[in-house]
């Protein structure tokens, strides 16, 4: 278990907390950009609208508005750009992906009064595809001392002759550090939803959902004796003193995770000719994660000697209990051609918890001390040029769960879109969005140096969504 924490602290992306285990909890519980092109085009201010299949995600009570059978399918394109500053050097890395956004089926049940509607389908709720690249000379620290482990079978520096049998290494600073990181995977949600009118203009609904996803982290990291400081060619030193001729250290880290969980979304909606109000409660849910991680290191020396690669793998399992999220929305139609909407969503991230893993559960105090309750805001509009063509725009502000994060760490999204009715039964929606925020990470941690190997990052994510729906 000690190696789990070493890997977690040294290698996994984090927010600004020193204990980076918290990032895994956020990765599998923070919502993504959302689903459905119409909703995205309106800044995801959709809680009080929810009048298509995506109501299973935004507000299941909205399904009661549908009077005909609907089939829906959507695709998304995503371009993730990370401009990273490391030791005053700037690197730019982009990752592009195309994937399924959603597909589903809505079935209204004939009733004498009111409405009874069921829906079933899939929504892609989280995209883990990210990347980062960095390179620069670090004159204050090296990763090698941070890799020390009292159990020599996990001590990479010792196994490849970068430290001696007394755990001593002089390789503590003045190295060229570089690395490339790829993160891949996605989380999908299978939904079974129902809604019913309890009054002429009031509906309630619920979504039972199951989440399943996968995540892969792959980092290739290198330290190099750029200034040739370690050039002692004396041949009489013992073999575990090869670090005196250090040239290069390569480190590979691979983490593969499968996760799953279940939950429920409850919805309420009030409707009138010009006003709609929506409310959703996303209950706490538990996610089970099963991971396999592999670390591999190799060293190279001036005399041509290579040690390694030395590799070890291990498995781990844990649960993550998410907090409750509550969203309220309002939409108005001041005149027939214009629809305005606004959402407010509240989540208390101090309630996030590890479970079913005693070692990780001891870290739960970090959520209470370092996290906060956040309020997110979403605004949207839709203007109908004709009965067949709509223009949309939106704004979305998401607050970072970390208590002391500056404002530039809060993702801001601007979006726009169009809706085009191809025929009386077929509708095509297209949306584009740009999401920007800043963050930073450390490649490793030490007890004596603050931010020993820090990367400052400016993130810009571009989304393009397409949704095609058919109503009988």
N, C-alpha and C positions, 0 to 999 in steps of 0.2 A: 504493500500500500504506500510505502514511502516513495516509491518511484512514481506512483500516480501523481502525487503532489509535486514532485520535482518536474515532471513533464508539464503538468498544468501551469505551474508558476513560470517556467522558463519559456515555453514555446507557444502557448495558445494565445490568440488575440484577446485583448481585454479592453475595457474602458479605462478610466484613470485610476482604478483601485490598484493597490499593491498586490492584493490577493486576486489572482486572475482566474481562480476557479469560478467566480461569479459569472464570468462571460458565458460559460456553457449553459448556465441556467437561463440567461437572457436569450441566448441563441435559439433555444427550443421553445421559448414562451412569448417573445416579442412578436407582435403581428407584422406581417409584411406590408406591401403596398396596397393590398386589397384585391378584390376581384371585380370583373365586369367593366367593359369599356365605357358604358354610360356613367357609371359611378365614378370611375377614375377621371373622366373628362370634367366632372363636377366636383373635383377635389375630394371625392369620397364622402361628401355631405349627403348621405343617402339613407340615413336612419328613418326619416319621415317620408321618404319616397318609396323605395323598395317595392316597385311594381313590376318586377320581372323575376326570373329564376334566382338572381343573386340575392333576393330577399332571404334565402336560406342562411346567408352569411350576415347581411346587414340588419335585417329585422324580419324574422319569420312571420310576424303578424301581417306584414305587407302582402303576403301571398293571397290573403282573402280578397284582394282587389282584382285578381285574375279570374276571368270568366270563360276562358278558352284554354284548350290544351296547348302547351308550349314546349318546344324542343330548343335547346340552346347549346352552342359550342363556341369556345373562344381560344385564341392563341395570343401569346405575348412575346415581344422581343425586348431584351434587356441588355444595355451596354453599361458596364461598370468601369469607371475611370478613377484611378487613385494616383494623385500627384503627391509624391512622398519627398520630404526633406530630411536628410540624414547627414549629420556633420557638415551642414551647409551645402551638401550636394543634392540636386533635385533629380528624381527619377519619375518617369511617367509610365504607367502600366494600365492596359485596358483588357477587359474580358467581355466577350459578347456571347449571348445565349438566346436560344429560341425554345419555347416550351408551351405546354398546354396550360391555359388559364382556367377554364372550367368547361364542364358539359353537364346537362341536366334535363330533367323531365318534370313538367308541372301538370297535375291532373285535378281539375275542379270536379267535385261531386255534385250532381244535380240535387237541389234542395228546394222545398216549397218557399222558404223564406231565408234571407241572409245568404251566407256563403260558407262552404266547406271545401278546403283545397289541400292537397298533399303534393309534396315534391321530393324528388330523390336525385342525387347527383354528386359530382366531385368538384371541389374548388382547390386550386393551388394557392395556399395561404402564405408560404414562406419560401424565399429563394436564397440559398446559401452561397451562390456563386460570387466569389470575390477574388481579388488578387492584389499583390503588392511587391514592389522591388526596391532595393536600397543598396547603396554602396558608399563607403567613406572611411577615412582614417580615424580611428578612435585612440586618443592619447591618454585616456583615463581608465580604461578597463578592458578586460577580455572575458569571453564566455567560459574559458577553460576552468578557472577556479570555481565558478558557479556550478559546474557539473559534478563536483566532488560528491561521492556517496561512500558512507562508512562500509557498506557492503561492496566489496571489490568486484563482485560479479556484475554489478550495475555501474561501476565507476569507469566511464568511458575514457577519461584522460589517463588513468592508470593502465588500463588494458592496452592502450596504443602508445605508451611511453611518453606521454606529455606531463606526467607527474610521477614521482618515485614512490617507493613502498611506504614512505612516511607521509604521503599525501602532499609533499612539497612540490610546487611548481613556480618558476620565476616568470612564467608567461601570464602576466597580469595586466598588460596595457601595450600601447603602441603597435597596434595591428590594423591592417586593412580589413574591414568587415563588409561582407556583402551577402545578399540573400534574395531569394525569390520565393514567394508564398502563393499557393493556389488553394482556394477553398471551393468545394463543389457540393451540390446536392439540393434537395428541395423537400418541403413538407406539404403533404396533401391532406385534405379533409373530405371524408365521405359523409354526406349529410342525408338524414331522413327528417323531413319537416312537415308540419301541419299547421293550418290556421283556420279560425272560425270566427264569424261575426257573432258577437254576444249582444249587440244592439245594432240598430240600422246603420250607424256610422262609427262603430267601435269594434275593433277586432283584436284578438289575442292569438299568439302562435308560439311554437317551440321548435327547436332544431336539436335533435340528438345526433352527435357527430363522433366520428372516430378519426384520429390523426395518425398518419404513418409517414415516416420520412427517413432520409439518409443524409449523412454529412461526411465529407472527407476533407482532411487538412493535410497538406503536403508542403513541407518547407525544405529547401536546399540552402544550407548556410555554410559560409566559408570565412576563415580567418587566414591572413597571409602576412608574412614578414616582409612588408613592402620596403622597409629601410635596411634590410639585411643586418639587423641588430644581433641575431643569433647565428654567429659564423665561427664558433669555436671548433676547430678541426682536430683537436687533440684526440688521439685514438685510445688512450689508456683509461678513459672514463668507463664506469660500469654501464651495462646495456640500458639500465633504467634512467640514465642521464642523457638520453638522446635529445631531450628538449634543448640542450645546449647548441644543437644544430637545426633548430626548428625552421621549417620553411612554410608549411601549410597544414591547415586542419579543415577537414570536410565533415559536415554533420547533416544527416537526413532525419527528418521526423515525419512519420505518417500516422494519422489517427483516422480510423473508420468507425462510424457510429450509426447504428440503426435505432430508431426511437418510435414509440407509439403511445397513444393515450386516448381517452374518451372524455366527453363533456357535454354540456347542454347550454343552449342560448334561449332565453325567454324574451318574447317581444309583445309590445302593446302599440296600438295605433288608433288615433282619432282622425276622422276624415270629414271635411266639409267641402263646399264648392270652391273655396279660395284658400283654405287652411288645412294643413295636416300636421299632426304632432306624433312623434315616435319615441319609444323608449325601449332599450334593450338591456338585459342583464346577462352577461357572460359569466357563468358560475365558475368557481375554482375547478381546475381539472388536474389530474396527475399524469405525467409523462414518464414512461420508463425508457431509459437509454442503456443500450448495450454497446460497448466500445472495445476495439482492439487497437493498441498503439505499438509502434515499432520505432526504435531509435537505432541509428547506425552511424559510427564514426570511423574515420581513417586519418592517418597523419603521414606527412611527407617531410623528409629531412635533406639538408644540403649535400650529404654524402650519397644521395640516391636511394637511401633506405625508405621503405614504406612499411607502416604498421597498420594492420587492419585489412579490410573492414571488420570491426567488431559490432555485433548486432544482438539486440535482445527484443523480445515481444512479450506482451502481457495483455490480460483482459480485465475489464471492470464493468460494473453495473450499478445504476443508481436511479432514483426517482426524483422528479422535480414537481413540486406543487405550485401551481400558478395562482396569482391573486384574482379576485373578482374585478371585472371591468363593467362600468355602467356608462351607457351612452344615451344622450337625449338629443332629439332633433326637431327642427321646425321648418316647414316649407310653405311658401305663400305664392299665390298666383294673382298678382295685382291686376293683370289683364290677360286675356286668353293666350297671347303669344309668349308671355314671360313667366318663368318659374325660378324662384329664389329659394335657396336652402342653406341651413346652418346646423352644424353638429357640435356638441361638446362631449368629450369622453374623459372619464376619470378612472385612474387605476392607482391603487396604493401598492407600490413595488416593495415596500418594507415587509409585506406579507409573503413574498416569495420564499420558498423553503426547499432545501434538500430533504430527501426522505429515503428510507430503506438502505442507508449506507452510513454507518455510525461515524466513520472518519469525516465524511463530508458534512454530516449533520452538525458537527462541532463548529462548522464555519457559518451556521445560520445567523449568528449575531452580526455578521458583516452586512446582511441585508437590512437589519433593523438600524444599524448605526450609519451606514453609508448611502443607503437608498432613500427614496422619497416618494410621496404621492404626487402624481403628475396630472395635469389637465391639458388635453389636446384639443385643438380647434380646427374645424373644417368648414369651408365656405364654397358654395357652388351656384351656378346659374345656367339656365337653358333658355335659348331664344329660338322660337319657331319662325323660320323665314317663310315656309310654306307648310302645308299638311304633310309633305314628304321630306322636309329637310330641317334639321335643328343644329344650332351652334351652341357650344358649351365652353365653360371656363371654370377653373377652381383653384383653391388655395388650401394648403394643409400644413399645419404646424404641429410637430410632434416634440414633446419635451423628453430630454434624456432622463432615464431613471436614476442616474447618479446625482447625489445631493449637491456636490460642489462643481459640477460641470459648468463651464461658461456657456453663454448663449450660442456661440458659434458651433457648439456640439449638438444643438437641437436641429434635427433634420427639417428642412423647409421644402415643400413641393409646390410647384406651379404646374397647372395642367390645362389642357384644352381638348376639344373633340368635336366630332360631328356625328349626327345620326341621319341615316338615309333609308327611307322606306322603299325598297326595291319593288315591292308589290304589296297589295293589301295584307298579305300573310307573311311576307319576308322582310326582315329589318336588319340592316348592317350598321353597327356602331364602331367607330374608330376613335381612339384616344391617344394622346401623347403627353408625357409628363417628364419634368426634370426635378430631381431631388438632390439637394446639396447639404453637406455638413462637414465639420472638421472633427478630428480625433487624434489621439496619439497612442503609441504602444511602446513597450520595452521588449527587446529581444531576450532579456534575462533580468534577474534581480540580484542584488547584493545587499548585505547588511550595512555597508559603510558608504555606499555611493547612491545618491538620488538620481534616478533616470540614467543608469549607466550606459545604455545603448538605445537611445530614444529615436523613434521615427515620428515625425509630425506629418499628418496626412490631411489632404483636402479631397473629399469624395464628391463625385458628380455621377449620378446614375440617371440614365435616360431610358424611359419606358415607352413602348408603342404596343397598344392592345387592339385586338380585333375580336368582335363578338357578332355572331350570326344567329338570329333567332327566327323560328318558324312557328306561327300560331294557326291552329285549325279553326 
